[in-house]
Amino acid sequence: MESLLDTSTVLMPYERKVDAEVYIHPKGYARARVSHLDIEKIGLGKVIRRGRGNFLEVREVKSGLEVILREKHQIIF
């Protein structure tokens, strides 16, 4: 079953807080083919392209997890 995670989301390098919802979807739930994270916020589609899936690198950092984008983007909220 999908679970809403208690998270804070920050766009780097400007340390801009983003009020996004983060869900974890385990493989097999609701036909998910792989376990994955969903980061949901209007406007983030300009940074993380929507579509058939973005297989981005996720790293552990001191304060949590860091998602590595393929390209540098600038976004204004």
Number of C-alpha atoms within 10 A of each C-alpha: 9 15 11 12 11 8 12 12 16 14 15 9 6 7 9 12 11 14 13 17 15 18 17 15 20 17 14 11 12 10 9 11 11 11 12 15 16 14 15 13 12 10 13 16 13 12 15 17 11 10 7 6 10 11 10 11 10 12 11 9 8 7 6 9 11 16 12 12 15 12 7 7 9 7 10 6 7
